[in-house]
């Protein structure tokens, strides 16, 4: 613990500004986008009793 | 007859501002004024070079928190409130004076760093506590640091030699070597 003396006053300064990146994120073709809903629902194969 | 030590309440009182818990007692007696400023302020601190297998990172020698090159928020690990707090000891620490006696170079793995503190600041007598910390530069001023092209770090944990180029590549913070800035 650093010894910096007794507190004297509180200063409220603005928060740092985070600039978002302008480069779009490229989603690879092999991985499906979870935010895009598929056109047809995926159907599971029906179980046929032997 | 058995001897029992006196309870802790019989300890002599410490000077205000010396112990950790005395800050809350001092602030209760002397309430702090709050002002609003447009810009934060710079401060000085010592950091520790932590060497992993093949890469390096920085830690604060007082809180052991990892120092990033981007603005990082302080968090209170004691009471989990917004840091810093006037009744707590949390926050990013920094000294006003670059030549403060608590900042003298002791280990070559503990370089001096200038930071920019933003957000909620609490000014103390000799230093300041901040909410957001942004590293501005690291000063390799220890005699073990080679003042030439290839610097040498003698770390405290595993004693190995590293170059300044690898150090800059790992931590991504500007480094001042012998008055010359290296990026």
Interface residues (C-beta under 8 A of the other chain):
Chain A: X1 X2 X3 X4 X5 X6 X7 X8 X9 X10 X11 X12 X13 X14 X15 X16 X18
Chain B: X16 X17 X18 X20 X23 X26 X27 X32 X33 X34 X35 X36 X37 X38 X39 X40 X41 X45 X62 X71 X86 X89 X93 X95 X102 X118 X119 X120 X121 X122 X123 X124 X125 X126 X127 X128 X129 X131 X132 X134
